[in-house]
C-alpha cells in the first residue's frame, strides 16, 4: 500500500494539493518529552542514588533521558514525513503511517465541526491542533486530526470547511459576539463540585510527593507535632478547612485556565463559535443547523447563588472520554440566571428563552415518591449499622444515631427540592422539561428534533397515578424526560409536542355526561 503522498514542487508543498504537517512537529514532541523526563528525573535519581551512588544514578538518568527524547523525536520525524492531508472540492483526505499506512477521508458536505486547540507550547510556537468532525457517533472514524499545523493554516481550514452559502433559519437574532467574559463570574468557581475534589487531590499529592522523597513519615510526624495539644475533633476540622481552602484556590485557578478570554460568537453562515483558555486555547465551532436546543444546568452550589450555565443540545457531539472532559458542548460558564436565559435566547434566535417559560407543576404524588426514596436512603444504612452494632460493638449504634440525625433532615430537604424542580411545558417550537436537585437541568428541546417517545410506568407509579414520558432524539444525551407527571397530563403533553407521533397508541376517553 502506498502512502498517497505526491511529488513536491518548487514551493516545497506537494504539487497535487497534498500538504504536510508543520515541520515543528519534531520540536514539539521532543520538548514535551523533555518536560516529562525532567519531572520524573528527580524522584528517579533519588531512588537510584541509594543503591548505585549519586554519580552513577545521574549518569543512568541522563542516558535514559537522552534515549527517550531521541526516540520520541525520531518517531515524530517519521510521523511528519509520512503524514499528508488534502482539502479537495468534495472530500478532506488524510494519509499517514509507515508500516501500517492509513488513508482516511471525510465528505465535505458532512463536516459539522472544526475545532482548534493549542497547549502552552503550541501557543508559544504559533501552532494548533485541528480536529475535523462529521458530527456522527462513530468514534475516531468520524474525525480527522491534524496535529499540529500553523495557526493561520488552522484558521484557514476552519473558515474554508465551515463556509456555507446560506445562513441559518431567519429570526430575531444577533450576529457577532453573543457573550464575552465578565471577570465577576469567577465568584461561582468555589461553589462548584470541583473544589472539594481538588482539595482531596491536593492532600493526596502532598503525601505522594513526600513518599517519592522518602519523607512521608516526617510529614505525618510534623502534622502530628502541630496538633499535639489539640483535640481530635479540632484537628479534623482544621485539616478539612485546609483541604477546602486548597480546593477553593485550585477551583479558582482551574476556572481562570478554562474560561479566560472567553467569547461566544455567531459567524456568518450560521456557526456558533466558543473561544476560551488562558494557557491552553480552545476554539469550538457548532453548526446551528445541528443545534436542537439548549440545557440550562444549575448544580446545587451554583444554584444557591442564583447562577446557571448553558450547554448546547446538538446532534453529533463526540462522546469519547477526552471530549466529554473538554466541555465541548458548554456554551456559557456559570453566570447569573438572567444572563444565562438571555444568552440561551440569542443562541436559539428567540426574543425570550423557552428555559424561562412557566412550567406545569407535577402532582403531589411525585413529592411522596421522593420522600419515600429519601427515607429508604437514610433507613437502610442506619439499620445496617444498628445490626452490626448489636453484634459487634456499641460504637456503631452511636454512628447509626448520628447518621440518622444528620441524613434525615438533609434527605427530606433534597426530596422536597427535587419535587419543586419538576416541571414541563411547550414553548413555541420547543419542549421544555426540568428535573434534578443536586444537578438541576432545564432542557429546551426543539420539537422537530424528537424522533420518538418512551412512556414508563412502574408498579409504584401506577399506584401513585403518575408516569414518566421521555422524548428520544439524536441530539445531546439522546433522551429528555418529564418525570412523574400526572398520567393524563403527561400523555397529552407528549401528544401535543409532536402531533401524530404518539396518537396511534392513545385511546381517548370521552368525557362523562
The 8 nearest C-alpha neighbors of each residue, nearest first, counted from 0:
[[1, 2, 100, 3, 99, 101, 98, 102],
 [0, 2, 3, 100, 4, 102, 94, 101],
 [1, 3, 4, 100, 94, 0, 95, 81],
 [2, 4, 1, 94, 5, 102, 83, 95],
 [5, 3, 2, 83, 17, 6, 94, 13],
 [6, 4, 13, 7, 15, 3, 17, 14],
 [5, 7, 13, 14, 8, 4, 15, 12],
 [8, 6, 13, 14, 12, 11, 5, 9],
 [7, 9, 14, 10, 11, 13, 12, 6],
 [8, 10, 11, 7, 12, 14, 13, 6],
 [11, 9, 8, 12, 7, 13, 14, 18],
 [10, 12, 9, 8, 7, 13, 14, 18],
 [13, 11, 7, 10, 18, 8, 14, 17],
 [14, 12, 7, 17, 6, 15, 5, 16],
 [13, 15, 8, 7, 16, 6, 12, 5],
 [16, 14, 13, 17, 5, 6, 7, 12],
 [17, 15, 14, 13, 85, 18, 86, 12],
 [16, 18, 85, 13, 84, 15, 83, 5],
 [19, 17, 83, 84, 12, 13, 85, 16],
 [20, 18, 83, 82, 21, 84, 17, 79],
 [19, 21, 148, 147, 79, 22, 18, 82],
 [20, 22, 148, 23, 24, 147, 149, 19],
 [23, 21, 24, 20, 25, 79, 19, 26],
 [24, 22, 26, 25, 21, 27, 147, 124],
 [23, 25, 22, 27, 26, 21, 28, 147],
 [26, 24, 75, 28, 23, 72, 76, 27],
 [25, 27, 23, 29, 28, 24, 30, 72],
 [28, 26, 24, 30, 25, 29, 31, 23],
 [29, 27, 31, 25, 26, 30, 72, 32],
 [28, 30, 72, 26, 32, 27, 31, 68],
 [29, 31, 33, 27, 32, 28, 26, 34],
 [32, 30, 34, 28, 33, 29, 27, 35],
 [33, 31, 35, 29, 34, 30, 68, 36],
 [32, 34, 30, 36, 31, 35, 37, 29],
 [33, 35, 37, 31, 32, 36, 30, 38],
 [36, 34, 32, 38, 33, 37, 39, 31],
 [35, 37, 33, 39, 38, 34, 40, 32],
 [38, 36, 34, 40, 35, 39, 33, 41],
 [37, 39, 35, 36, 40, 34, 41, 42],
 [38, 40, 36, 37, 41, 42, 43, 35],
 [39, 41, 37, 43, 38, 36, 42, 44],
 [40, 42, 44, 43, 39, 45, 38, 37],
 [43, 41, 45, 44, 211, 40, 39, 46],
 [42, 44, 46, 40, 41, 45, 39, 47],
 [43, 45, 47, 41, 46, 42, 56, 40],
 [46, 44, 42, 48, 43, 47, 41, 49],
 [45, 47, 43, 44, 48, 42, 49, 50],
 [48, 46, 44, 56, 50, 49, 45, 51],
 [49, 47, 52, 53, 45, 56, 51, 50],
 [48, 50, 47, 52, 51, 46, 45, 53],
 [49, 51, 48, 47, 52, 46, 56, 53],
 [52, 50, 48, 55, 47, 56, 49, 53],
 [51, 53, 48, 55, 54, 49, 50, 56],
 [52, 54, 48, 56, 55, 57, 51, 49],
 [55, 53, 57, 56, 52, 58, 48, 51],
 [54, 56, 58, 57, 53, 52, 51, 59],
 [57, 55, 53, 48, 59, 47, 58, 54],
 [56, 58, 60, 54, 55, 59, 61, 53],
 [59, 57, 55, 61, 56, 60, 62, 54],
 [60, 58, 62, 56, 61, 57, 63, 55],
 [59, 61, 63, 57, 62, 58, 64, 56],
 [62, 60, 64, 58, 63, 59, 57, 65],
 [63, 61, 59, 65, 64, 60, 58, 66],
 [62, 64, 66, 60, 61, 65, 59, 67],
 [65, 63, 61, 67, 66, 62, 60, 68],
 [64, 66, 62, 68, 63, 67, 69, 61],
 [65, 67, 63, 69, 64, 68, 70, 62],
 [68, 66, 70, 64, 69, 65, 63, 71],
 [69, 67, 71, 65, 70, 29, 66, 32],
 [68, 70, 72, 66, 67, 71, 65, 73],
 [71, 69, 73, 67, 72, 68, 66, 74],
 [70, 72, 74, 68, 73, 69, 75, 29],
 [73, 71, 69, 75, 29, 25, 74, 70],
 [74, 72, 76, 70, 71, 75, 69, 77],
 [73, 75, 71, 77, 76, 72, 70, 78],
 [74, 76, 78, 25, 72, 77, 73, 79],
 [77, 75, 73, 79, 74, 78, 25, 72],
 [76, 78, 80, 74, 75, 79, 81, 73],
 [79, 77, 75, 81, 76, 80, 82, 74],
 [78, 80, 76, 82, 77, 81, 75, 20],
 [81, 79, 77, 78, 82, 76, 19, 83],
 [80, 82, 78, 95, 79, 96, 77, 97],
 [83, 81, 95, 79, 94, 80, 78, 19],
 [84, 82, 19, 18, 94, 93, 17, 4],
 [85, 83, 93, 18, 17, 92, 94, 19],
 [84, 86, 17, 92, 91, 16, 87, 18],
 [87, 85, 91, 90, 92, 88, 84, 16],
 [88, 86, 90, 89, 91, 85, 92, 16],
 [87, 89, 90, 86, 107, 91, 106, 85],
 [90, 88, 107, 87, 106, 91, 108, 86],
 [91, 89, 106, 107, 87, 105, 88, 92],
 [90, 92, 86, 105, 104, 85, 87, 107],
 [93, 91, 104, 85, 84, 103, 90, 105],
 [94, 92, 84, 103, 83, 102, 104, 95],
 [93, 95, 102, 83, 82, 101, 2, 3],
 [94, 96, 82, 81, 101, 100, 83, 93],
 [95, 97, 100, 99, 81, 101, 98, 78],
 [98, 96, 99, 100, 81, 95, 77, 78],
 [99, 97, 100, 96, 0, 101, 95, 2],
 [100, 98, 96, 97, 101, 95, 0, 2],
 [99, 101, 96, 97, 95, 98, 2, 102],
 [102, 100, 95, 94, 96, 103, 99, 2],
 [103, 101, 94, 93, 100, 95, 104, 92],
 [104, 102, 93, 92, 101, 94, 105, 143],
 [103, 105, 92, 91, 93, 90, 106, 102],
 [104, 106, 91, 90, 107, 92, 103, 110],
 [105, 107, 90, 109, 108, 89, 91, 104],
 [108, 106, 90, 110, 109, 89, 105, 91],
 [107, 109, 106, 110, 89, 90, 111, 105],
 [110, 108, 133, 107, 106, 111, 105, 134],
 [111, 109, 133, 107, 108, 132, 112, 106],
 [110, 112, 133, 134, 132, 286, 109, 285],
 [113, 111, 132, 284, 131, 285, 110, 114],
 [112, 114, 131, 157, 130, 284, 132, 129],
 [115, 113, 283, 130, 282, 129, 284, 112],
 [114, 116, 129, 282, 128, 281, 127, 130],
 [117, 115, 281, 128, 127, 280, 282, 114],
 [116, 118, 127, 280, 121, 279, 122, 128],
 [117, 119, 279, 121, 120, 122, 280, 278],
 [120, 118, 122, 278, 279, 121, 123, 117],
 [121, 119, 123, 122, 118, 124, 27, 117],
 [120, 122, 126, 124, 118, 117, 123, 119],
 [121, 123, 125, 119, 124, 120, 117, 126],
 [124, 122, 120, 121, 125, 119, 126, 118],
 [123, 125, 121, 122, 126, 120, 23, 149],
 [126, 124, 122, 123, 150, 121, 149, 127],
 [125, 127, 149, 121, 150, 148, 124, 122],
 [128, 126, 117, 147, 150, 116, 148, 115],
 [127, 129, 146, 147, 116, 115, 145, 117],
 [128, 130, 115, 145, 144, 114, 153, 127],
 [131, 129, 144, 114, 113, 143, 132, 145],
 [130, 132, 113, 143, 142, 112, 144, 129],
 [133, 131, 142, 112, 134, 110, 141, 111],
 [132, 134, 110, 111, 109, 135, 141, 112],
 [315, 133, 135, 111, 132, 316, 314, 136],
 [136, 134, 315, 137, 133, 141, 317, 316],
 [137, 135, 138, 315, 317, 134, 318, 141],
 [138, 136, 135, 141, 140, 139, 317, 142],
 [139, 137, 140, 136, 141, 319, 317, 142],
 [138, 140, 142, 141, 137, 143, 319, 132],
 [141, 139, 138, 142, 137, 143, 103, 135],
 [140, 142, 139, 137, 133, 132, 138, 135],
 [143, 141, 132, 139, 131, 140, 144, 133],
 [142, 144, 131, 130, 132, 145, 141, 93],
 [145, 143, 130, 129, 146, 131, 142, 128],
 [144, 146, 129, 147, 128, 130, 148, 143],
 [147, 145, 128, 144, 148, 129, 20, 127],
 [146, 148, 128, 127, 145, 126, 21, 20],
 [149, 147, 21, 20, 126, 127, 146, 153],
 [148, 150, 126, 152, 151, 125, 127, 153],
 [149, 151, 153, 126, 152, 127, 125, 154],
 [152, 150, 154, 153, 149, 155, 148, 126],
 [151, 153, 155, 149, 150, 154, 156, 148],
 [154, 152, 150, 156, 155, 151, 157, 129],
 [153, 155, 157, 151, 156, 152, 150, 158],
 [156, 154, 152, 158, 153, 157, 159, 151],
 [157, 155, 153, 159, 154, 158, 160, 152],
 [156, 158, 154, 160, 155, 113, 159, 161],
 [159, 157, 155, 161, 156, 160, 162, 154],
 [158, 160, 156, 162, 157, 161, 155, 154],
 [159, 161, 157, 162, 158, 156, 107, 110],
 [162, 160, 158, 159, 157, 163, 111, 112],
 [163, 161, 159, 160, 158, 268, 164, 157],
 [164, 162, 268, 165, 161, 166, 269, 267],
 [163, 165, 268, 162, 166, 267, 269, 161],
 [166, 164, 163, 268, 167, 269, 267, 168],
 [165, 167, 268, 269, 168, 267, 164, 163],
 [166, 168, 269, 169, 288, 287, 268, 165],
 [167, 169, 170, 166, 288, 269, 348, 287],
 [170, 168, 167, 171, 166, 348, 172, 269],
 [169, 171, 348, 172, 168, 349, 350, 167],
 [172, 170, 348, 349, 350, 169, 173, 345],
 [171, 173, 348, 345, 170, 174, 349, 350],
 [172, 174, 175, 345, 177, 171, 265, 176],
 [175, 173, 265, 176, 266, 172, 264, 177],
 [174, 176, 265, 264, 266, 177, 173, 267],
 [177, 175, 264, 178, 263, 265, 174, 262],
 [176, 178, 264, 263, 175, 342, 265, 345],
 [179, 177, 263, 176, 262, 180, 342, 264],
 [180, 178, 262, 261, 263, 181, 177, 176],
 [179, 181, 261, 182, 262, 260, 178, 259],
 [180, 182, 183, 184, 179, 185, 261, 334],
 [183, 181, 184, 185, 180, 186, 259, 255],
 [182, 184, 185, 181, 186, 187, 180, 334],
 [185, 183, 186, 182, 334, 181, 187, 333],
 [186, 184, 183, 187, 188, 182, 251, 254],
 [185, 187, 184, 188, 183, 189, 190, 251],
 [186, 188, 185, 190, 189, 184, 301, 333],
 [187, 189, 185, 191, 190, 186, 250, 251],
 [190, 188, 247, 191, 187, 250, 194, 251],
 [191, 189, 300, 188, 187, 301, 192, 194],
 [190, 192, 193, 188, 189, 300, 194, 301],
 [191, 193, 194, 195, 190, 196, 300, 298],
 [192, 194, 196, 191, 195, 197, 250, 246],
 [193, 195, 246, 250, 197, 247, 196, 192],
 [196, 194, 198, 197, 246, 193, 243, 192],
 [197, 195, 193, 199, 198, 194, 200, 246],
 [196, 198, 246, 200, 194, 195, 199, 201],
 [246, 199, 197, 242, 195, 201, 245, 200],
 [198, 200, 202, 196, 201, 197, 203, 195],
 [199, 201, 197, 203, 198, 202, 204, 196],
 [202, 200, 204, 198, 199, 203, 197, 205],
 [203, 201, 199, 205, 204, 200, 198, 206],
 [202, 204, 200, 206, 201, 205, 207, 199],
 [203, 205, 207, 201, 206, 202, 208, 200],
 [206, 204, 202, 208, 203, 207, 209, 201],
 [205, 207, 209, 203, 204, 208, 210, 215],
 [208, 206, 204, 210, 209, 205, 203, 211],
 [207, 209, 211, 210, 205, 206, 204, 212],
 [210, 208, 215, 214, 206, 212, 211, 207],
 [209, 211, 213, 215, 207, 208, 212, 214],
 [212, 210, 208, 209, 213, 42, 207, 214],
 [211, 213, 209, 210, 214, 42, 208, 45],
 [214, 212, 210, 211, 215, 209, 216, 217],
 [215, 213, 209, 217, 212, 216, 210, 218],
 [216, 214, 209, 210, 218, 217, 213, 206],
 [215, 217, 219, 218, 214, 220, 213, 210],
 [216, 218, 220, 214, 215, 219, 221, 209],
 [219, 217, 221, 215, 220, 216, 222, 214],
 [218, 220, 222, 216, 221, 217, 223, 215],
 [221, 219, 223, 217, 218, 222, 216, 224],
 [222, 220, 218, 224, 223, 219, 217, 225],
 [223, 221, 219, 225, 220, 224, 218, 226],
 [222, 224, 220, 226, 221, 225, 227, 219],
 [225, 223, 227, 221, 226, 222, 220, 228],
 [224, 226, 222, 223, 227, 221, 228, 229],
 [227, 225, 229, 223, 224, 228, 234, 222],
 [226, 228, 224, 229, 225, 223, 230, 222],
 [229, 227, 226, 230, 225, 224, 223, 231],
 [230, 228, 226, 227, 234, 233, 231, 232],
 [229, 231, 233, 232, 234, 228, 226, 227],
 [230, 232, 234, 233, 235, 229, 226, 236],
 [233, 231, 235, 230, 234, 236, 229, 237],
 [234, 232, 236, 230, 235, 231, 237, 229],
 [233, 235, 231, 237, 236, 232, 230, 238],
 [236, 234, 238, 232, 233, 237, 239, 231],
 [235, 237, 233, 239, 234, 238, 240, 232],
 [238, 236, 240, 234, 239, 235, 233, 241],
 [239, 237, 241, 235, 240, 236, 234, 242],
 [238, 240, 242, 236, 241, 237, 235, 243],
 [241, 239, 243, 237, 238, 242, 244, 236],
 [240, 242, 238, 244, 239, 243, 237, 245],
 [243, 241, 198, 245, 239, 240, 244, 246],
 [242, 244, 246, 240, 245, 241, 198, 195],
 [245, 243, 241, 247, 246, 242, 240, 248],
 [244, 246, 242, 198, 248, 243, 247, 249],
 [198, 247, 245, 194, 197, 243, 249, 244],
 [246, 248, 189, 250, 244, 194, 249, 245],
 [249, 247, 251, 245, 246, 250, 252, 244],
 [248, 250, 246, 252, 247, 251, 253, 245],
 [251, 249, 247, 253, 194, 252, 248, 189],
 [252, 250, 254, 248, 249, 253, 188, 247],
 [251, 253, 249, 255, 250, 254, 256, 248],
 [252, 254, 250, 256, 255, 251, 249, 257],
 [255, 253, 251, 257, 256, 252, 258, 250],
 [256, 254, 252, 259, 253, 258, 257, 251],
 [255, 257, 277, 253, 254, 276, 258, 259],
 [258, 256, 276, 254, 255, 253, 259, 275],
 [257, 259, 275, 276, 261, 255, 254, 256],
 [258, 260, 276, 277, 255, 261, 275, 256],
 [261, 259, 275, 276, 258, 262, 180, 277],
 [262, 260, 275, 180, 258, 259, 274, 179],
 [261, 263, 179, 274, 273, 178, 264, 260],
 [264, 262, 273, 178, 177, 272, 176, 179],
 [265, 263, 176, 272, 175, 177, 271, 266],
 [264, 266, 271, 175, 174, 270, 272, 176],
 [265, 267, 270, 269, 175, 264, 268, 271],
 [268, 266, 269, 166, 270, 265, 174, 163],
 [267, 269, 166, 163, 165, 270, 266, 162],
 [268, 270, 167, 166, 287, 267, 266, 286],
 [271, 269, 286, 266, 287, 285, 265, 268],
 [272, 270, 265, 285, 284, 264, 286, 266],
 [271, 273, 284, 264, 283, 263, 285, 265],
 [272, 274, 263, 283, 282, 262, 284, 264],
 [275, 273, 282, 262, 261, 281, 272, 283],
 [274, 276, 261, 260, 258, 281, 259, 280],
 [275, 277, 280, 257, 259, 258, 279, 256],
 [276, 278, 256, 259, 279, 280, 257, 255],
 [279, 277, 119, 276, 280, 256, 118, 122],
 [280, 278, 118, 276, 119, 117, 277, 281],
 [281, 279, 276, 117, 116, 275, 278, 277],
 [282, 280, 116, 275, 274, 115, 276, 283],
 [281, 283, 274, 115, 114, 273, 116, 284],
 [284, 282, 114, 273, 272, 281, 274, 115],
 [283, 285, 272, 112, 271, 114, 113, 273],
 [286, 284, 271, 270, 112, 287, 272, 283],
 [287, 285, 270, 288, 289, 111, 271, 269],
 [288, 286, 290, 289, 269, 270, 285, 167],
 [287, 289, 286, 290, 167, 269, 291, 168],
 [288, 290, 287, 314, 313, 286, 291, 285],
 [291, 289, 313, 287, 288, 292, 312, 314],
 [292, 290, 445, 313, 312, 444, 289, 448],
 [293, 291, 444, 312, 443, 445, 290, 311],
 [292, 294, 311, 312, 443, 310, 442, 295],
 [293, 295, 442, 310, 441, 309, 296, 443],
 [296, 294, 309, 441, 308, 440, 442, 307],
 [295, 297, 440, 308, 307, 439, 294, 309],
 [298, 296, 307, 439, 302, 438, 301, 440],
 [299, 297, 438, 301, 300, 437, 302, 439],
 [298, 300, 437, 302, 301, 438, 303, 297],
 [301, 299, 190, 303, 302, 298, 191, 304],
 [300, 302, 298, 303, 306, 304, 299, 190],
 [303, 301, 305, 299, 297, 306, 304, 300],
 [302, 304, 300, 301, 305, 299, 306, 298],
 [305, 303, 302, 301, 306, 300, 187, 335],
 [306, 304, 302, 303, 335, 336, 301, 307],
 [307, 305, 335, 336, 334, 302, 301, 304],
 [308, 306, 297, 333, 336, 296, 334, 295],
 [307, 309, 333, 332, 296, 331, 295, 334],
 [310, 308, 295, 331, 330, 294, 329, 296],
 [311, 309, 329, 294, 330, 328, 293, 295],
 [310, 312, 293, 328, 313, 329, 294, 330],
 [313, 311, 475, 292, 293, 291, 474, 290],
 [314, 312, 290, 474, 291, 475, 289, 311],
 [315, 313, 474, 289, 473, 316, 475, 134],
 [134, 314, 316, 135, 136, 317, 313, 474],
 [315, 317, 134, 314, 318, 313, 328, 135],
 [318, 316, 319, 315, 136, 322, 134, 138],
 [319, 317, 323, 316, 320, 322, 136, 138],
 [318, 320, 321, 322, 317, 323, 138, 139],
 [321, 319, 323, 322, 324, 318, 325, 317],
 [322, 320, 324, 323, 319, 325, 318, 317],
 [321, 323, 325, 324, 320, 319, 327, 317],
 [324, 322, 320, 325, 321, 326, 318, 319],
 [323, 325, 322, 321, 326, 320, 327, 319],
 [324, 326, 322, 323, 327, 321, 328, 320],
 [327, 325, 329, 324, 328, 323, 322, 330],
 [326, 328, 325, 329, 322, 323, 283, 316],
 [327, 329, 311, 310, 326, 330, 316, 312],
 [330, 328, 310, 326, 331, 327, 309, 311],
 [329, 331, 310, 309, 328, 311, 273, 332],
 [330, 332, 309, 308, 329, 333, 310, 339],
 [333, 331, 308, 334, 309, 330, 329, 307],
 [332, 334, 308, 307, 306, 187, 331, 184],
 [333, 335, 306, 307, 184, 332, 308, 336],
 [336, 334, 306, 338, 337, 305, 307, 339],
 [335, 337, 306, 339, 338, 307, 305, 334],
 [336, 338, 340, 339, 335, 341, 306, 334],
 [339, 337, 341, 335, 336, 340, 342, 334],
 [340, 338, 336, 342, 337, 341, 343, 334],
 [341, 339, 343, 337, 338, 342, 352, 344],
 [342, 340, 338, 344, 343, 339, 337, 345],
 [341, 343, 345, 339, 344, 340, 346, 338],
 [342, 344, 340, 346, 341, 345, 352, 339],
 [343, 345, 352, 349, 341, 347, 351, 342],
 [346, 344, 348, 342, 343, 347, 172, 349],
 [345, 347, 343, 344, 348, 342, 349, 172],
 [346, 348, 344, 349, 345, 343, 292, 352],
 [349, 347, 172, 345, 171, 346, 170, 344],
 [350, 348, 344, 351, 347, 171, 345, 352],
 [349, 351, 344, 171, 352, 348, 345, 172],
 [352, 350, 344, 349, 353, 341, 355, 340],
 [351, 353, 344, 354, 340, 355, 343, 349],
 [354, 352, 356, 355, 426, 443, 351, 429],
 [355, 353, 352, 356, 443, 441, 431, 340],
 [354, 356, 353, 352, 340, 357, 351, 358],
 [355, 357, 353, 354, 358, 426, 352, 424],
 [358, 356, 355, 359, 424, 423, 354, 422],
 [359, 357, 423, 422, 424, 360, 356, 431],
 [358, 360, 422, 423, 424, 361, 357, 421],
 [361, 359, 422, 358, 421, 362, 423, 419],
 [360, 362, 484, 422, 421, 359, 485, 365],
 [363, 361, 364, 365, 485, 484, 360, 366],
 [364, 362, 366, 365, 367, 361, 418, 368],
 [363, 365, 367, 362, 366, 463, 368, 465],
 [364, 366, 368, 363, 367, 483, 362, 369],
 [367, 365, 363, 369, 418, 364, 368, 370],
 [366, 368, 364, 370, 365, 369, 371, 363],
 [369, 367, 365, 371, 366, 370, 372, 364],
 [368, 370, 372, 414, 366, 371, 367, 373],
 [369, 371, 373, 367, 372, 414, 368, 411],
 [372, 370, 374, 368, 373, 369, 367, 375],
 [371, 373, 369, 375, 370, 374, 376, 368],
 [372, 374, 376, 370, 410, 371, 375, 369],
 [375, 373, 371, 377, 376, 372, 378, 370],
 [374, 376, 378, 372, 377, 373, 379, 371],
 [377, 375, 373, 374, 378, 379, 372, 380],
 [378, 376, 374, 375, 379, 407, 380, 406],
 [377, 379, 375, 381, 380, 376, 374, 382],
 [378, 380, 382, 381, 377, 375, 376, 383],
 [381, 379, 383, 382, 378, 377, 384, 376],
 [382, 380, 399, 378, 384, 379, 383, 385],
 [383, 381, 385, 379, 384, 380, 378, 386],
 [382, 384, 380, 386, 385, 381, 379, 387],
 [385, 383, 387, 381, 382, 399, 386, 395],
 [384, 386, 388, 382, 396, 383, 387, 399],
 [385, 387, 389, 383, 388, 384, 382, 390],
 [388, 386, 390, 384, 389, 385, 391, 383],
 [389, 387, 395, 392, 385, 393, 396, 391],
 [388, 390, 386, 387, 391, 385, 392, 393],
 [389, 391, 387, 388, 386, 392, 393, 385],
 [392, 390, 388, 387, 389, 393, 395, 386],
 [391, 393, 388, 394, 395, 389, 390, 387],
 [394, 392, 388, 396, 395, 389, 397, 391],
 [395, 393, 397, 392, 396, 398, 388, 399],
 [396, 394, 388, 398, 397, 393, 384, 399],
 [397, 395, 399, 385, 388, 393, 394, 398],
 [396, 398, 400, 395, 394, 399, 401, 393],
 [399, 397, 395, 401, 400, 396, 402, 394],
 [400, 398, 381, 396, 402, 397, 384, 401],
 [399, 401, 397, 403, 398, 402, 404, 396],
 [400, 402, 398, 404, 403, 399, 397, 405],
 [403, 401, 399, 405, 400, 404, 406, 398],
 [404, 402, 400, 406, 401, 407, 405, 399],
 [403, 405, 401, 402, 406, 407, 400, 408],
 [404, 406, 402, 403, 407, 401, 408, 409],
 [405, 407, 409, 403, 402, 410, 408, 404],
 [406, 408, 410, 403, 409, 405, 404, 377],
 [409, 407, 411, 410, 406, 412, 405, 404],
 [410, 408, 406, 412, 407, 411, 413, 405],
 [411, 409, 413, 407, 373, 408, 412, 406],
 [410, 412, 414, 408, 413, 409, 370, 407],
 [411, 413, 409, 415, 414, 410, 408, 416],
 [414, 412, 416, 410, 411, 415, 417, 409],
 [415, 413, 411, 417, 369, 416, 412, 370],
 [414, 416, 418, 412, 417, 413, 411, 419],
 [415, 417, 413, 419, 418, 414, 436, 420],
 [418, 416, 436, 414, 420, 415, 419, 435],
 [419, 417, 415, 366, 420, 416, 421, 414],
 [418, 420, 416, 417, 421, 415, 360, 422],
 [419, 421, 417, 434, 418, 416, 435, 433],
 [422, 420, 434, 433, 418, 419, 361, 360],
 [421, 423, 358, 433, 360, 359, 432, 361],
 [424, 422, 432, 358, 359, 431, 433, 481],
 [423, 425, 431, 358, 359, 430, 426, 432],
 [424, 426, 430, 431, 429, 427, 496, 423],
 [427, 425, 429, 353, 428, 430, 424, 356],
 [426, 428, 429, 425, 353, 430, 446, 445],
 [427, 429, 446, 445, 426, 430, 425, 447],
 [430, 428, 445, 446, 444, 426, 427, 443],
 [429, 431, 425, 444, 443, 446, 426, 424],
 [430, 432, 443, 424, 423, 442, 425, 429],
 [433, 431, 423, 442, 481, 441, 422, 480],
 [432, 434, 441, 422, 421, 440, 423, 442],
 [435, 433, 421, 420, 439, 440, 422, 441],
 [436, 434, 439, 438, 417, 437, 440, 420],
 [435, 437, 417, 439, 438, 416, 299, 413],
 [438, 436, 299, 298, 435, 439, 413, 297],
 [439, 437, 298, 436, 435, 297, 299, 440],
 [440, 438, 435, 436, 297, 434, 296, 298],
 [439, 441, 296, 433, 434, 295, 442, 435],
 [442, 440, 433, 295, 294, 432, 354, 296],
 [443, 441, 294, 432, 431, 293, 440, 444],
 [442, 444, 431, 292, 293, 430, 429, 354],
 [445, 443, 292, 430, 429, 291, 446, 442],
 [444, 446, 429, 291, 448, 447, 292, 428],
 [445, 447, 429, 448, 449, 428, 430, 444],
 [446, 448, 445, 449, 497, 428, 450, 429],
 [447, 449, 446, 445, 472, 450, 291, 444],
 [450, 448, 472, 446, 447, 451, 471, 470],
 [451, 449, 472, 471, 448, 452, 470, 473],
 [452, 450, 471, 449, 470, 453, 472, 500],
 [453, 451, 470, 469, 471, 454, 468, 501],
 [452, 454, 469, 468, 455, 470, 451, 471],
 [453, 455, 468, 467, 469, 452, 456, 466],
 [456, 454, 467, 466, 468, 453, 457, 469],
 [455, 457, 466, 460, 461, 467, 454, 458],
 [458, 456, 460, 459, 461, 455, 466, 462],
 [457, 459, 461, 460, 462, 456, 463, 464],
 [460, 458, 462, 461, 457, 463, 456, 464],
 [459, 461, 463, 457, 465, 462, 458, 456],
 [462, 460, 464, 458, 463, 459, 456, 465],
 [461, 463, 459, 460, 464, 458, 465, 457],
 [462, 464, 460, 461, 465, 364, 459, 365],
 [465, 463, 461, 462, 460, 486, 485, 466],
 [466, 464, 485, 486, 483, 460, 484, 463],
 [465, 467, 483, 456, 486, 484, 460, 455],
 [468, 466, 482, 483, 455, 481, 454, 484],
 [467, 469, 454, 481, 480, 453, 455, 489],
 [470, 468, 480, 453, 479, 452, 478, 471],
 [469, 471, 452, 479, 478, 451, 449, 480],
 [472, 470, 478, 451, 477, 452, 449, 450],
 [473, 471, 449, 477, 474, 450, 448, 478],
 [472, 474, 477, 314, 475, 471, 448, 450],
 [473, 475, 314, 313, 472, 477, 312, 476],
 [474, 476, 312, 313, 477, 314, 473, 316],
 [475, 477, 478, 474, 479, 312, 473, 472],
 [476, 478, 472, 475, 474, 473, 471, 479],
 [479, 477, 471, 470, 476, 472, 469, 480],
 [480, 478, 470, 469, 471, 477, 481, 432],
 [481, 479, 469, 468, 482, 470, 478, 467],
 [480, 482, 468, 467, 432, 469, 423, 484],
 [483, 481, 467, 484, 480, 468, 466, 421],
 [484, 482, 466, 467, 465, 365, 485, 481],
 [485, 483, 489, 361, 465, 466, 482, 486],
 [484, 486, 465, 488, 487, 489, 362, 464],
 [487, 485, 465, 489, 466, 488, 484, 464],
 [486, 488, 490, 489, 485, 491, 484, 465],
 [489, 487, 491, 485, 490, 486, 492, 484],
 [490, 488, 492, 484, 486, 491, 487, 485],
 [491, 489, 493, 492, 487, 488, 494, 486],
 [490, 492, 494, 488, 493, 489, 495, 487],
 [493, 491, 489, 495, 490, 494, 488, 496],
 [494, 492, 496, 490, 491, 495, 489, 497],
 [493, 495, 491, 492, 501, 498, 496, 497],
 [496, 494, 492, 498, 493, 497, 491, 425],
 [495, 497, 493, 494, 492, 498, 446, 430],
 [498, 496, 495, 494, 500, 499, 446, 493],
 [499, 497, 495, 494, 500, 496, 502, 501],
 [498, 500, 502, 501, 497, 494, 503, 495],
 [501, 499, 498, 502, 497, 494, 451, 503],
 [500, 502, 494, 503, 504, 499, 505, 493],
 [501, 503, 499, 505, 504, 500, 494, 498],
 [504, 502, 501, 505, 499, 500, 506, 494],
 [503, 505, 502, 501, 506, 500, 499, 507],
 [506, 504, 502, 503, 507, 501, 490, 494],
 [505, 507, 508, 504, 502, 503, 509, 490],
 [506, 508, 505, 509, 510, 502, 504, 491],
 [507, 509, 506, 510, 511, 505, 487, 512],
 [510, 508, 507, 511, 512, 506, 505, 487],
 [511, 509, 512, 508, 507, 506, 487, 491],
 [510, 512, 509, 508, 507, 506, 487, 488],
 [511, 510, 509, 508, 507, 506, 487, 488]]
